[in-house]
Amino acid sequence: RNELTEKADSHAIQVFAKNLKNLLLQPPVRGKIIMGIDPGYRTGCKVAVIDETGKYLEGDTIFPHPPQNQVFDAKTIIRRFVEKYHVEIIAIGNGTASRETEALVADVIREMKEAGWEKELVYIIVNEAGASVYSASKVAKEEFPELEASMRGNISIARRLMDPLAELVKIDPKHIGVGLYQHDVNQKQLSEALHNVVESAVNQVGVDLNTASVSLLKYVSGLTGRTAESIVKYRDTHGKFKRREELLEVTGVGEVAFQQAAGFLRIPDGDNPLDNTGIHPESYEATKQLLQLFEVENRPEEWRKLPALIRERKISLEEIASKIGVGVPTLEDILKDLEKPGRDPRDEMPKPIFKSDVLKIEDLRVGMVLKGTVRNVVDFGAFVDIGVKRDGLVHVSEMADRYVKNPLEIVKVGDVVTVKVINVDVERGRVQLSMKI
């Protein structure tokens, strides 16, 4: 029996870990003014506006739902924020009163467009799991000491659309809610596995040394919570980092920590363009030799053309690698980083689906083909958000025209998929979907 329990625990933890990694690697929504709404009935919906960098601009509480039903006042406040800050996206938490708030926002968008508002204005439902945990946390209190806890969750909802990874690292991974039976499994093993997932995701993406929070920096290889705090303190005192080497001046960051962390830290507008790539300082000398070889050392805009120059000159990678003193795999990594300096692997993921009008379960018809976002993957299938109150289920048997043993072979959290409605149970609020179209 113990062996079966261990097997089941291990499997549940693996599923949670895979779902969490895919959620953390969702593409960021850059350069937009976002309004976050944390929906609620009696206590109202908390509204916050953030700028393109995630800075909090203004917030308020609206009471459009029962028992207050102050719909006109709520619409007026939303409209005022949109006009004042030129809000482009409204992020609505998927908790209590989420769909009612969605209907309200869709009404506001429609009314503003009818009144002549020409700028882009769309909305999206965002997974709010863990937002309340964050709002009462030490991190949130330090970030927004002047705001009460209830007004911090809405900022988290807006920010997790802007940059999911940077925001979700502030929450204990167990509270993010993309698993099954997570409270029944071995908690120590679960914590270890999820910590490793977050660390792996942070290092895969890389971190902007001049904007990253302590919560994000502490997951970078070689850094700890204490050294992350020292980095932020140093940045606050001395201003932006100009070179990666400056890290060695930070209290607690020794040679070993620097060697481990440097390649994962980026400086977009620093003195050395190589500091905005995944190339480790140990390989800078070899990289310079490579750039000199093709006479592009002082022309960073030409670096992305290196693979084409290599093909033109008909030189083999082995020959170049031996000239600059590195192995072929290292050379391939260097070329990849030079091709896209500051590359964020998340940008290649499918973008989230934005909407401007609402869809009700009563509007669904069997045979309808829709686009949706995978919210959770479990052993028996995947839950897909198609814009109605509850996520629809694609059973594992409806995922492909062949036998599928593990749904994760087919989909992952965050995937945008095309699905067909195969059954609608309005009374129970259940929708069955198929990916066999």
SEDO-442835 format. One record per atom (N, C-alpha, C): y negated, x negated, z negated. Coordinates in steps of 0.02 Angstrom, whole numbers, padded with zeros to 5 digits, always signed. Layout:
BEGIN
YXZ...
END
This chain:
BEGIN
+00060-00041+00000+00000+00000+00000-00063-00043+00000-00062-00098-00042-00119-00144-00045-00134-00174+00023-00079-00192+00057-00086-00223+00123-00120-00175+00173-00099-00111+00169-00129-00061+00214-00203-00051+00198-00219-00050+00133-00289-00042+00112-00330-00100+00139-00304-00161+00131-00340-00221+00155-00351-00217+00230-00299-00195+00267-00305-00189+00340-00359-00139+00358-00357-00081+00324-00405-00028+00338-00476-00052+00321-00483-00087+00264-00549-00114+00243-00575-00162+00297-00531-00206+00317-00551-00258+00366-00573-00225+00431-00537-00173+00453-00554-00139+00516-00622-00103+00509-00631-00067+00453-00694-00030+00441-00754-00078+00440-00744-00136+00407-00798-00186+00403-00814-00214+00472-00762-00226+00512-00773-00251+00581-00814-00202+00623-00797-00137+00617-00833-00086+00655-00906-00084+00633-00917-00084+00567-00985-00083+00540-01024-00144+00565-00992-00202+00562-01026-00265+00581-01046-00263+00655-01001-00240+00698-01017-00236+00770-01074-00188+00783-01071-00129+00750-01124-00079+00759-01191-00106+00735-01189-00141+00678-01251-00168+00649-01282-00220+00696-01240-00264+00723-01267-00316+00768-01300-00284+00829-01268-00234+00858-01297-00201+00916-01363-00166+00899-01366-00138+00838-01428-00104+00817-01484-00156+00808-01468-00212+00777-01518-00265+00766-01544-00294+00831-01502-00294+00883-01522-00324+00946-01552-00274+00995-01574-00216+00969-01608-00167+01012-01673-00197+01038-01692-00181+01100-01753-00211+01128-01816-00188+01092-01862-00234+01077-01925-00215+01046-01970-00177+01094-02014-00136+01068-02064-00101+01110-02130-00135+01097-02150-00179+01143-02208-00222+01132-02273-00192+01160-02328-00213+01128-02394-00198+01154-02414-00125+01153-02385-00086+01107-02402-00014+01104-02429+00004+01035-02476+00052+01034-02499+00081+00971-02449+00137+00954-02419+00132+00894-02365+00179+00877-02384+00219+00814-02368+00283+00816-02375+00326+00757-02305+00339+00730-02295+00327+00666-02231+00341+00634-02236+00405+00592-02187+00450+00598-02187+00510+00557-02121+00514+00519-02127+00517+00452-02068+00525+00409-02066+00599+00390-02022+00640+00423-02025+00713+00414-02002+00736+00345-02025+00795+00327-02004+00826+00264-02030+00897+00261-02001+00937+00216-02023+01007+00208-02075+01012+00152-02051+01020+00091-02095+01034+00034-02147+00979+00022-02124+00916+00027-02170+00860+00012-02210+00839+00073-02200+00873+00129-02240+00859+00189-02212+00802+00231-02242+00793+00290-02224+00738+00335-02275+00683+00326-02252+00622+00314-02297+00565+00306-02310+00534+00374-02373+00524+00390-02393+00499+00456-02428+00431+00448-02411+00383+00490-02445+00318+00488-02454+00291+00559-02509+00256+00571-02521+00225+00636-02522+00150+00627-02486+00114+00672-02487+00041+00671-02512+00015+00738-02543-00045+00737-02566-00074+00800-02510-00114+00834-02527-00150+00888-02476-00185+00928-02441-00240+00888-02472-00263+00833-02441-00317+00794-02403-00290+00733-02405-00223+00724-02371-00193+00666-02416-00183+00607-02481-00199+00615-02529-00192+00559-02543-00118+00547-02543-00098+00484-02556-00028+00464-02630-00012+00475-02644+00042+00511-02713+00061+00526-02736+00120+00482-02698+00174+00481-02717+00232+00441-02657+00278+00433-02659+00318+00379-02605+00365+00368-02628+00429+00334-02585+00479+00333-02602+00543+00302-02537+00582+00291-02542+00638+00256-02484+00682+00246-02500+00750+00277-02454+00777+00317-02464+00843+00347-02409+00891+00322-02424+00957+00322-02377+01007+00295-02366+01062+00346-02334+01046+00403-02325+01097+00454-02266+01145+00443-02221+01126+00397-02159+01164+00388-02161+01206+00324-02112+01251+00314-02110+01290+00253-02106+01244+00192-02134+01262+00133-02166+01326+00119-02240+01331+00139-02271+01273+00156-02344+01276+00170-02362+01304+00239-02324+01283+00290-02336+01308+00359-02407+01296+00386-02435+01237+00369-02504+01222+00392-02501+01189+00461-02478+01228+00510-02466+01200+00577-02531+01178+00611-02583+01219+00607-02646+01203+00641-02675+01137+00613-02677+01132+00546-02704+01071+00514-02663+01009+00534-02597+01018+00535-02552+00962+00553-02566+00938+00624-02571+00985+00671-02584+00966+00741-02652+00932+00747-02701+00956+00709-02769+00927+00712-02768+00853+00690-02730+00839+00636-02726+00770+00610-02691+00725+00661-02634+00749+00689-02598+00709+00739-02644+00695+00799-02678+00747+00822-02722+00740+00881-02779+00691+00865-02806+00695+00804-02862+00650+00786-02840+00577+00787-02780+00564+00759-02754+00495+00760-02741+00470+00831-02713+00513+00873-02698+00494+00942-02763+00475+00978-02815+00517+00969-02879+00504+01003-02915+00444+00974-02913+00436+00908-02950+00381+00876-02920+00313+00892-02854+00309+00891-02821+00243+00900-02786+00235+00967-02791+00286+01011-02757+00285+01076-02682+00273+01068-02652+00312+01023-02579+00308+01010-02542+00323+01075-02490+00282+01089-02452+00291+01151-02382+00318+01138-02354+00301+01078-02286+00325+01062-02286+00352+00991-02252+00409+00982-02243+00438+00915-02169+00430+00897-02155+00393+00843-02086+00382+00819-02072+00430+00762-02022+00473+00769-02006+00523+00719-01940+00505+00686-01939+00501+00620-01877+00487+00583-01826+00543+00593-01761+00525+00591-01710+00575+00608-01682+00611+00546-01720+00613+00491-01695+00645+00430-01711+00719+00428-01718+00745+00366-01733+00816+00355-01796+00836+00393-01793+00894+00424-01850+00923+00462-01868+00883+00524-01823+00840+00546-01836+00798+00605-01848+00839+00668-01803+00887+00681-01808+00925+00744-01868+00973+00743-01885+00999+00684-01945+01042+00680-02007+01000+00694-02007+00938+00668-02064+00893+00679-02067+00874+00753-02008+00865+00783-02005+00850+00855-02038+00906+00896-02022+00969+00878-02051+01026+00914-02127+01027+00906-02151+01010+00845-02223+01008+00832-02257+00955+00876-02226+00895+00877-02254+00839+00916-02254+00855+00991-02199+00885+01014-02194+00905+01086-02250+00954+01103-02265+01001+01056-02320+01049+01066-02387+01013+01072-02398+00965+01026-02462+00928+01027-02470+00891+01094-02416+00858+01116-02419+00820+01179-02436+00868+01237-02401+00925+01238-02413+00974+01292-02485+00999+01290-02509+01017+01230-02577+01044+01223-02630+00992+01243-02618+00928+01224-02666+00875+01240-02668+00863+01316-02609+00865+01347-02608+00856+01420-02642+00913+01456-02631+00974+01430-02664+01032+01461-02740+01029+01453-02762+00996+01398-02834+00990+01384-02865+00930+01421-02822+00893+01460-02850+00839+01501-02837+00768+01476-02794+00760+01423-02778+00692+01399-02735+00657+01452-02761+00601+01478-02727+00569+01535-02686+00508+01516-02698+00481+01456-02662+00421+01436-02589+00437+01420-02547+00384+01422-02476+00393+01407-02467+00417+01335-02426+00468+01325-02410+00491+01257-02340+00521+01259-02293+00487+01225-02223+00510+01224-02198+00504+01152-02138+00530+01140-02109+00523+01072-02036+00501+01077-02009+00480+01020-01939+00460+01017-01914+00473+00946-01851+00491+00939-01820+00499+00872-01792+00431+00852-01808+00408+00792-01788+00342+00768-01742+00350+00707-01690+00310+00704-01644+00311+00646-01682+00288+00584-01689+00332+00534-01729+00313+00476-01687+00289+00417-01622+00279+00428-01578+00258+00373-01606+00196+00339-01613+00198+00273-01637+00140+00236-01713+00138+00228-01750+00183+00262-01823+00180+00257-01846+00195+00185-01812+00243+00152-01832+00260+00083-01814+00203+00035-01759+00167+00050-01740+00109+00009-01793+00055+00017-01815+00044+00079-01868-00006+00092-01932+00013+00056-01952+00078+00060-02017+00098+00033-02024+00086-00042-01967+00085-00078-01970+00073-00150-01954+00001-00168-01943-00041-00116-01921-00111-00129-01979-00157-00147-01961-00215-00174-02010-00266-00192-02049-00289-00130-02012-00297-00074-02043-00319-00011-02099-00271+00010-02083-00206+00008-02132-00156+00028-02193-00155-00018-02181-00164-00084-02236-00164-00132-02282-00224-00119-02251-00281-00100-02292-00340-00085-02332-00331-00021-02300-00297+00029-02334-00286+00093-02390-00236+00088-02378-00181+00050-02427-00127+00045-02439-00108-00028-02469-00153-00067-02477-00139-00139-02522-00078-00151-02568-00064-00104-02616-00008-00115-02586+00060-00096-02528+00061-00064-02499+00125-00042-02444+00147-00090-02438+00213-00100-02382+00237-00141-02317+00233-00099-02260+00232-00134-02195+00222-00101-02184+00270-00043-02203+00335-00052-02189+00385-00001-02226+00371+00064-02280+00331+00062-02319+00318+00122-02297+00253+00157-02245+00221+00130-02222+00158+00162-02165+00169+00211-02125+00221+00199-02067+00234+00243-02088+00250+00314-02144+00285+00322-02167+00303+00390-02189+00240+00428-02217+00191+00392-02236+00128+00425-02173+00092+00449-02121+00094+00406-02057+00063+00424-02027+00096+00487-02033+00163+00492-02006+00199+00550-02042+00177+00614-02108+00171+00610-02147+00148+00669-02130+00076+00687-02125+00034+00636-02112-00037+00648-02042-00050+00674-01993-00009+00653-01925-00022+00677-01917-00003+00751-01965+00034+00778-01966+00044+00850-01999-00016+00884-02053-00041+00852-02090-00097+00881-02046-00160+00883-02012-00176+00828-01967-00234+00826-01911-00220+00776-01855-00190+00801-01801-00170+00755-01776-00227+00711-01767-00286+00739-01739-00342+00701-01785-00361+00643-01849-00371+00658-01897-00394+00607-01903-00344+00550-01894-00279+00565-01901-00228+00513-01837-00217+00475-01780-00215+00511-01717-00198+00478-01691-00254+00432-01714-00316+00442-01692-00370+00397-01720-00361+00326-01769-00317+00319-01799-00306+00252-01756-00259+00210-01705-00230+00241-01664-00180+00206-01593-00208+00197-01564-00195+00139-01494-00215+00128-01452-00183+00184-01415-00223+00223-01379-00196+00281-01335-00136+00266-01311-00132+00203-01266-00077+00185-01301-00009+00190-01367-00009+00186-01405+00054+00187-01425+00075+00257-01405+00037+00308-01428+00052+00376-01386+00107+00408-01326+00119+00382-01288+00179+00401-01262+00182+00471-01229+00128+00494-01198+00131+00560-01123+00116+00555-01093+00138+00501-01021+00125+00493-00985+00188+00474-00925+00179+00449-00884+00236+00427-00850+00213+00363-00850+00254+00312-00819+00237+00247-00848+00174+00216-00912+00158+00229-00937+00093+00203-00939+00089+00127-00939+00148+00093-00942+00147+00019-00872+00141-00011-00820+00147+00032-00752+00146+00006-00719+00077+00015-00751+00033+00052-00718-00032+00066-00739-00084+00014-00706-00142+00018-00722-00198-00027-00795-00218-00017-00836-00206-00068-00909-00216-00061-00928-00290-00052-00890-00334-00085-00906-00406-00079-00894-00429-00007-00836-00410+00020-00820-00429+00090-00870-00398+00139-00889-00335+00125-00936-00301+00169-01004-00337+00168-01028-00354+00109-01093-00389+00103-01092-00456+00140-01037-00493+00132-01032-00559+00165-01032-00551+00241-00992-00504+00265-00986-00493+00337-01054-00472+00367-01088-00426+00332-01152-00401+00359-01206-00455+00355-01204-00496+00302-01253-00551+00297-01244-00599+00357-01181-00614+00373-01167-00659+00430-01191-00628+00496-01184-00562+00502-01206-00528+00563-01282-00534+00571-01318-00521+00516-01391-00524+00519-01413-00596+00536-01382-00645+00504-01399-00715+00517-01387-00733+00590-01330-00710+00616-01312-00724+00685-01363-00692+00733-01383-00629+00719-01431-00594+00762-01499-00629+00761-01522-00648+00702-01587-00681+00695-01588-00747+00734-01533-00785+00727-01531-00850+00761-01522-00843+00836-01489-00789+00857-01480-00777+00929-01547-00762+00963-01589-00724+00927-01654-00704+00955-01706-00759+00947-01703-00794+00891-01756-00843+00876-01813-00808+00839-01853-00848+00805-01905-00820+00760-01972-00854+00774-02025-00813+00780-02093-00841+00788-02115-00868+00721-02122-00934+00717-02138-00967+00654-02205-00945+00625-02251-00922+00668-02318-00904+00644-02327-00831+00625-02277-00789+00639-02285-00718+00621-02227-00692+00579-02172-00729+00575-02112-00703+00540-02123-00695+00466-02094-00641+00439-02099-00627+00367-02046-00669+00330-02052-00669+00263-02002-00704+00221-01934-00673+00234-01931-00606+00240-01867-00571+00250-01831-00596+00312-01869-00612+00365-01840-00635+00428-01823-00709+00424-01869-00749+00398-01860-00822+00395-01799-00842+00353-01785-00803+00300-01730-00824+00255-01661-00820+00288-01657-00784+00345-01593-00780+00381-01585-00835+00433-01637-00877+00443-01632-00931+00492-01587-00986+00462-01541-01012+00503-01496-01066+00480-01536-01122+00448-01513-01144+00389-01546-01200+00356-01600-01180+00307-01624-01117+00312-01677-01095+00266-01648-01049+00212-01683-01045+00155-01663-01001+00101-01723-00955+00085-01713-00909+00038-01768-00865+00018-01827-00906-00007-01811-00960-00045-01864-01001-00074-01903-01040-00021-01866-01071+00026-01901-01110+00078-01939-01063+00125-01912-01003+00135-01948-00954+00178-02015-00937+00146-02015-00927+00079-02078-00912+00043-02126-00971+00049-02100-01032+00044-02143-01093+00049-02175-01097+00118-02137-01079+00171-02163-01081+00239-02222-01033+00247-02213-00971+00222-02266-00921+00227-02327-00942+00186-02315-00972+00127-02371-00996+00085-02409-01052+00122-02371-01098+00152-02402-01154+00189-02444-01127+00247-02417-01076+00282-02451-01046+00339-02516-01012+00317-02513-00977+00259-02572-00943+00233-02627-00993+00213-02606-01051+00189-02655-01101+00166-02682-01143+00224-02637-01166+00269-02657-01214+00322-02668-01182+00390-02656-01117+00396-02662-01085+00461-02598-01092+00502-02602-01074+00565-02542-01073+00608-02511-01142+00616-02445-01143+00623-02409-01205+00640-02424-01222+00712-02438-01286+00725-02452-01309+00793-02391-01344+00824-02351-01375+00780-02291-01411+00803-02233-01397+00755-02172-01400+00781-02113-01389+00738-02109-01442+00683-02131-01503+00699-02126-01559+00650-02165-01545+00586-02216-01501+00591-02256-01484+00531-02213-01454+00476-02156-01426+00495-02111-01395+00446-02091-01445+00392-02087-01509+00411-02066-01560+00363-02118-01570+00307-02179-01544+00318-02231-01549+00266-02226-01492+00215-02183-01444+00230-02175-01386+00185-02130-01405+00126-02152-01386+00066-02113-01401+00006-02043-01372+00011-01992-01413+00000-01923-01388+00000-01887-01394+00067-01926-01406+00122-01893-01414+00187-01882-01488+00200-01819-01510+00191-01803-01580+00202-01777-01592+00273-01755-01653+00285-01731-01672+00351-01672-01629+00373-01625-01615+00327-01564-01577+00344-01583-01505+00363-01625-01473+00321-01646-01404+00335-01683-01401+00402-01725-01451+00414-01763-01453+00477-01715-01457+00537-01665-01501+00532-01617-01509+00587-01581-01444+00602-01564-01407+00548-01527-01344+00558-01571-01288+00585-01634-01286+00562-01677-01228+00577-01720-01236+00640-01739-01297+00656-01791-01308+00708-01778-01272+00774-01717-01274+00798-01702-01245+00863-01708-01169+00866-01709-01137+00806-01714-01064+00804-01785-01039+00792-01831-01085+00780-01900-01067+00765-01944-01079+00826-01986-01030+00843-02028-01035+00903-02102-01038+00885-02140-01077+00924-02213-01079+00917-02243-01064+00986-02260-01000+00999-02282-00981+01067-02344-01017+01093-02395-01027+01052-02456-01059+01077-02469-01126+01044-02415-01165+01035-02422-01229+01001-02443-01286+01047-02445-01346+01019-02466-01406+01057-02413-01426+01108-02350-01413+01092-02295-01434+01135-02259-01372+01163-02262-01361+01229-02229-01301+01258-02154-01298+01242-02123-01355+01228-02051-01354+01213-02037-01320+01146-02089-01316+01103-02081-01282+01038-02073-01207+01046-02084-01181+01106-02074-01109+01118-02008-01095+01154-01962-01143+01150-01897-01134+01182-01842-01143+01129-01780-01132+01149-01723-01142+01104-01699-01214+01104-01737-01259+01138-01716-01329+01142-01730-01362+01074-01681-01397+01048-01688-01430+00983-01730-01493+00990-01773-01509+00941-01813-01571+00945-01772-01634+00960-01708-01634+00940-01664-01692+00955-01657-01703+01030-01664-01647+01069-01655-01652+01141-01721-01658+01179-01777-01664+01142-01843-01668+01176-01848-01729+01222-01821-01785+01198-01827-01847+01238-01789-01839+01304-01728-01812+01300-01688-01800+01360-01723-01750+01406-01753-01698+01376-01789-01647+01416-01848-01679+01453-01885-01723+01418-01942-01757+01450-01919-01800+01509-01863-01833+01499-01836-01874+01554-01817-01830+01614-01789-01772+01599-01770-01724+01652-01833-01701+01690-01886-01685+01653-01948-01660+01684-01981-01716+01725-01978-01778+01698-02006-01835+01736-01968-01847+01800-01902-01838+01796-01858-01849+01854-01879-01805+01913-01903-01744+01896-01925-01697+01949-02001-01690+01953-02036-01736+01918-02110-01740+01920-02144-01674+01901-02119-01641+01849-02151-01579+01827-02167-01581+01752-02170-01641+01724-02178-01649+01651-02241-01612+01625-02296-01618+01661-02359-01589+01636-02375-01521+01669-02324-01491+01700-02337-01426+01733-02285-01375+01710-02295-01349+01649-02245-01302+01621-02231-01242+01666-02281-01221+01706-02269-01163+01750-02218-01178+01805-02203-01243+01816-02154-01263+01867-02083-01271+01838-02078-01270+01772-02013-01283+01740-01959-01234+01761-01980-01171+01769-01930-01119+01787-01899-01132+01855-01931-01175+01896-01905-01188+01963-01854-01245+01965-01841-01275+01906-01796-01333+01905-01728-01321+01937-01693-01265+01922-01628-01255+01954-01633-01256+02030-01687-01227+02057-01697-01226+02131-01709-01297+02156-01748-01337+02118-01762-01407+02138-01698-01448+02139-01655-01435+02089-01591-01472+02085-01548-01456+02146-01547-01391+02165-01507-01371+02224-01536-01402+02288-01603-01403+02292-01637-01431+02351-01619-01505+02361-01620-01541+02305-01608-01613+02310-01534-01631+02311-01493-01579+02305-01419-01587+02309-01394-01640+02259-01420-01636+02197-01397-01682+02144-01350-01643+02099-01295-01674+02079-01248-01638+02036-01273-01640+01963-01253-01590+01925-01272-01587+01854-01244-01647+01816-01184-01669+01836-01152-01727+01803-01197-01788+01811-01224-01797+01871-01267-01856+01885-01331-01853+01842-01361-01793+01840-01423-01786+01800-01408-01797+01726-01353-01767+01702-01335-01773+01631-01326-01846+01611-01293-01885+01655-01283-01956+01637-01349-01995+01639-01395-01975+01684-01461-02009+01688-01503-01998+01625-01499-01936+01598-01542-01921+01540-01504-01927+01474-01441-01945+01478-01403-01961+01418-01379-01902+01376-01361-01846+01409-01332-01789+01373-01270-01765+01410-01233-01719+01378-01174-01690+01411-01196-01633+01457-01152-01614+01503-01169-01560+01550-01184-01493+01514-01144-01473+01462-01161-01410+01427-01231-01410+01397-01251-01468+01368-01319-01473+01340-01371-01467+01395-01359-01500+01452-01405-01496+01509-01412-01423+01533-01355-01388+01537-01357-01317+01559-01399-01275+01511-01392-01289+01445-01432-01252+01395-01506-01267+01403-01522-01331+01415-01592-01351+01424-01622-01316+01484-01586-01315+01539-01611-01283+01601-01622-01208+01590-01576-01176+01552-01581-01105+01539-01645-01090+01499-01658-01133+01450-01718-01124+01408-01783-01139+01446-01781-01188+01491-01841-01205+01529-01857-01150+01581-01804-01116+01602-01813-01064+01652-01853-01005+01624-01840-00990+01560-01876-00934+01527-01899-00956+01458-01955-00994+01454-01980-01014+01388-01998-00952+01348-01982-00952+01283-01998-00894+01241-01954-00834+01257-01899-00845+01293-01854-00790+01313-01826-00753+01252-01830-00687+01254-01800-00646+01202-01740-00610+01233-01679-00627+01212-01620-00596+01243-01619-00520+01239-01657-00492+01191-01658-00418+01182-01693-00383+01241-01737-00419+01275-01774-00388+01330-01729-00368+01388-01668-00398+01390-01622-00381+01444-01580-00319+01428-01587-00293+01367-01549-00233+01346-01582-00171+01375-01543-00115+01382-01574-00053+01408-01629-00028+01361-01685-00007+01390-01743+00016+01352-01729+00085+01321-01762+00100+01263-01751+00166+01233-01777+00222+01277-01751+00283+01266-01772+00340+01306-01829+00377+01270-01886+00382+01303-01943+00418+01274-01946+00488+01304-01972+00535+01264-01975+00605+01287-02045+00634+01277-02060+00688+01313-02123+00722+01300-02112+00797+01287-02050+00820+01297-02036+00890+01280-01969+00894+01244-01957+00951+01211-01900+00958+01166-01842+00995+01199-01781+00978+01178-01721+01011+01204-01686+01043+01145-01669+01107+01150-01634+01142+01095-01560+01149+01115-01518+01157+01064-01446+01165+01077-01433+01227+01120-01476+01278+01111-01468+01340+01150-01482+01328+01225-01519+01274+01240-01535+01258+01311-01476+01226+01347-01426+01202+01308-01371+01165+01339-01322+01211+01374-01296+01188+01430-01246+01226+01467-01188+01179+01484-01127+01205+01483-01069+01164+01502-01079+01140+01574-01067+01075+01585-01075+01047+01652-01141+01010+01661-01189+01021+01614-01253+00985+01617-01241+00910+01611-01277+00870+01651-01272+00797+01647-01338+00772+01618-01332+00732+01563-01392+00709+01527-01387+00634+01513-01444+00604+01497-01444+00534+01474-01452+00536+01398-01416+00492+01363-01422+00490+01290-01414+00420+01264-01429+00413+01199-01424+00347+01167-01368+00348+01115-01324+00298+01117-01269+00293+01070-01297+00276+01000-01284+00320+00951-01310+00310+00884-01259+00278+00837-01195+00293+00848-01143+00267+00804-01077+00265+00842-01036+00215+00828-00970+00210+00860-00918+00208+00804-00869+00253+00808-00815+00256+00758-00748+00254+00794-00694+00253+00757-00627+00246+00788-00611+00301+00837-00635+00363+00823-00615+00419+00866-00665+00433+00922-00718+00393+00928-00766+00405+00982-00836+00379+00966-00886+00410+00999-00955+00388+00989-01001+00448+00983-01051+00442+00939-01101+00495+00932-01162+00476+00974-01182+00524+01016-01236+00510+01065-01294+00559+01053-01354+00531+01047-01414+00572+01039-01438+00594+01108-01432+00660+01121-01454+00686+01186-01518+00727+01177-01547+00724+01116-01611+00758+01106-01607+00825+01071-01546+00846+01051-01541+00908+01012-01532+00889+00938-01530+00941+00894-01533+00928+00822-01479+00879+00799-01417+00890+00820-01363+00845+00800-01338+00804+00859-01317+00743+00844-01289+00701+00898-01225+00733+00924-01214+00727+00990-01152+00752+01020-01097+00700+01014-01034+00723+01016-00978+00677+01010-00944+00667+01077-00937+00603+01096-00893+00586+01153-00828+00562+01122-00776+00604+01126-00711+00584+01097-00684+00526+01138-00644+00483+01105-00617+00424+01138-00579+00442+01203-00549+00502+01204-00511+00522+01263-00557+00542+01322-00623+00549+01307-00670+00569+01359-00716+00511+01381-00694+00449+01363-00738+00391+01378-00725+00360+01445-00664+00366+01470-00647+00334+01534-00586+00369+01563-00573+00354+01626-00515+00384+01660-00450+00347+01644-00454+00301+01597-00394+00264+01576-00387+00271+01500-00332+00245+01473-00322+00248+01401-00370+00198+01367-00406+00222+01317-00452+00177+01280-00427+00172+01208-00411+00112+01187-00385+00102+01120-00443+00099+01070-00495+00062+01089-00551+00051+01044-00616+00071+01079-00653+00120+01053-00716+00143+01085-00766+00086+01097-00763+00034+01054-00810-00022+01061-00799-00062+01126-00740-00051+01158-00729-00083+01223-00775-00053+01276-00795+00010+01265-00832+00048+01315-00906+00052+01299-00923+00067+01236-00994+00075+01218-01011+00037+01154-01077+00029+01144-01100+00000+01081-01164+00035+01060-01181+00029+00996-01242+00061+00970-01302+00039+01011-01343+00089+01031-01403+00073+01070-01394+00080+01144-01332+00084+01168-01321+00093+01240-01351+00158+01264-01381+00157+01323-01404+00218+01355-01349+00240+01403-01321+00300+01392-01263+00321+01432-01277+00388+01466-01242+00400+01521-01245+00465+01555-01185+00505+01533-01198+00566+01508-01143+00607+01482-01146+00678+01512-01088+00711+01510-01084+00780+01534-01067+00825+01475-01099+00882+01470-01084+00930+01415-01019+00965+01433-00969+00962+01387-00905+00996+01401-00892+01055+01354-00929+01056+01298-00922+01113+01253-00982+01118+01206-01006+01179+01194-01063+01189+01149-01045+01243+01099-01049+01225+01034-01037+01273+00980-01103+01283+00944-01142+01333+00966-01210+01343+00939-01208+01358+00864-01159+01400+00843-01154+01419+00773-01145+01360+00726-01100+01315+00745-01087+01257+00702-01130+01197+00721-01171+01204+00773-01215+01150+00793-01179+01090+00821-01122+01102+00855-01081+01046+00881-01082+01044+00957-01087+00984+00983-01088+00974+01056-01034+00922+01073-00990+00940+01120-00940+00892+01144-00962+00866+01212-00958+00801+01219-00982+00768+01281-00926+00728+01313-00936+00713+01377-00887+00671+01412-00925+00619+01453-00896+00559+01457-00925+00507+01500-00887+00504+01566-00837+00549+01574-00799+00552+01637-00835+00598+01686-00881+00571+01723-00923+00613+01767-00902+00607+01840
END
